[in-house]
Each structure stands twice: as structure tokens, then as C-alpha cells.
Amino acid sequence: MSNPDFVYTTYINSTPEKVWQAITNPEFARQYWGGHVNVSDWKKGSKWQHEDTKNNNSVRVAGKVVESVPPKRLVLTWADPAAATDDSRLTLEIEPVEGMVRLNVIHGDFKPGSVMAGKVSMGWPLVLSSLKSYLETGRAFDIFAIKKCNAA
């Protein structure tokens, strides 16, 4: 039996363009993703990488851009380079709603027994909450400090 999709929806007092930039611009992502950045040209078929700038830009996640419709939709393959066969699919949908943005994150197509499924089910709520906070207040929080508290 395969693992179910992980679906997370948040509403952000921002614009679709700013949310898109927050996801795709490395310097922007560094602010709310604990020093991690997303690197690509974001064109269909291109490679993308999620790098840890605090650890010599080590690649934490990598994949390909399946679909890119700025500032509305981004679909990526997603895998830890150390376990490339444990890949999955990430879909980000950015929709304007009543002067704000609804961001839908659908992470699925996990392989049976996927380790990544457990990682993203804990990680996405922290990352997206930090993103929302950063876009609305200019202040993100340390997602890795909170992750450590939850593990204790």
C-alpha cells in the first residue's frame, strides 16, 4: 500500500507574485527555511536543488521541474540524493483569494515504505508557517530549533 498524499493549505496576506518569489528565489527562501535555499531556473525539465547554506551548500533534496506556471503553479519531483529511488512529487498551487493568497501544498506519489513521507509530514507545517510569518511580518522563525523541541 502506498503512503497517502500530504496536503497542507495556508492563507497568506500577500500576493501570488511575492509567494512565488519566496518559493523560487534563493535569498528569499533562506530567510524562512532555516538557511536552506531552492536553486533552479524553474523552467519545465530543469533540475532543481534544495541546498543547506549553513553546511557548504550540501544538497538536501533534488529533482526536476515538471511544470512551472509563474506565479500560479509549480510541480517538482522530490528526492534525497542519498536515497534517489525514494522519490515523490510536490505540487504548489498559488491562488489569489479575497486580497490574499491560498497556498496549497500537495506532496505525494510516495513509494511504499517511503522515509521521505515521514520527513515531509513533519517538515512542511514548520516551513509553511515560517513562510507565512515572514511574508506577513518580515520575521521568520528557526524551523530547526522547533523541530528539535518536537523530537525531544
N, C-alpha and C positions, 0 to 999 in steps of 0.2 A: 504494500500500500504506500502511495507517495504522500509526502508531507503536504498539508494544505497551504494555500496562499496566505501570506501575511498581508493584511490590508490596514492601512493607517490613514486617516483623514484628519487634516487640521485646517483651521481657518486663520488666515494671517492678514492683519491690517497692513496691506502693501499692494503692489501692482504685480501683474504677471511678469513684466519685464525685470523687476527687481528680484523676484523669486527665481526666475530663470538665471539671472546673473549670479545669485547666491549659490546656486547648484553648480554652475559651469565655470565660474571664474575662480581660479586657484586662490588668489589673495582674499577674496570674499569668503570662500569656504573655510580657509584657515582660521577665521575668527570664531566660527561657531562649531567647528568639527575637531576641536582639541588639537589644532596644529596639523591636521591632515588636509590634503588638497586633492581635487579632482582635476586631472590633466588630459586634455584631448583637443582636437579641433572641432569636435562634436558634429561631424558630418557622418551621414549614413555609411557604414562599412569601416569607419576609422576605429583604431584601437583607443582605449581609454584606460587610465590607471588612477587608483586611489593611493596616494603616497603619504607617508609619515615624515613630515619635515623635521620632526624632533629626533628622528632616527635615520639620518643620512638618506632621506628620501626613499626609504625602503618601500617597496610596493606591497601594500596590504591586500588589495583587491584589484583585479584587472578583467578586461573583457573587450567587447566590441559594441559599437553604436549600431543598434538595429534600426532605430527610427529617431529622427530629430526634426521637430517642428517648433522652432522657437516662436514665441515663448509659451507654447501650449503643451507639448508632449515630448518626452524623452524616454526611449526604451533601450535598455542595455543588457548584455549578458554580464554575469557577475560570478567571479570565482576567486578563491585564494590561490595565488600562483603555486603554492606548495601542495595544493590538492585540486588541480585544474579540472579533474573529472567530476568534482562536486560542484558543478556549475548550476546557475539558476538564472532567472530573468527578472529584471527590475523595470517597472513602468512608473513613470512620474507624470501625472496629469495636473496641469495648472489651469484653473478656470476662474475668471472674474465672477464674483457674486456680490451684488449689493455694495459695491465700493471697496470690496476686499478680495482676497483670493482663497479659493478652496484648493488645497494641495492634497491630491490622492496619491498615495504610495502603495503600489501593489507589487509585492515581491513573492514570486512563486516559481513554479516549474522545478521544484526541488527534487533531487533524486531520492529514492528510498534510503533511509538511514542517514540523510544529509546532516553533517555537522554544522554547515552554514545556516541551515534553517533555525537552529537554536541561537546562533550568534545574532542574526538579524532581528529575531523576535525580541531580543533584549536591547539591541543597539538602536533600531530605528526610533522608538519613542524618545530616547535621550537626544539623538541628533536632531530630530524634528522639533522638539521642544526648545532646544538651544537655538535653532534656526529662527523659529518664531520669535523668541525673546530678542535675538539680535536684530531682526528686521523691525520689530516694533519699538524697541527701547534703545538700541545701539549697544546693548550689553548681552553677551552670551555667557554661558557658564561652563565650567570644566566638566565635560561629559565623562571623562575618565575617572575623576575623583568620585563622582556619583556612582559610577559603575563599580568601583572598588568598595564603596559603602554597602551597595546591594549584595555584593558577593560575600561579605563578612557575616 
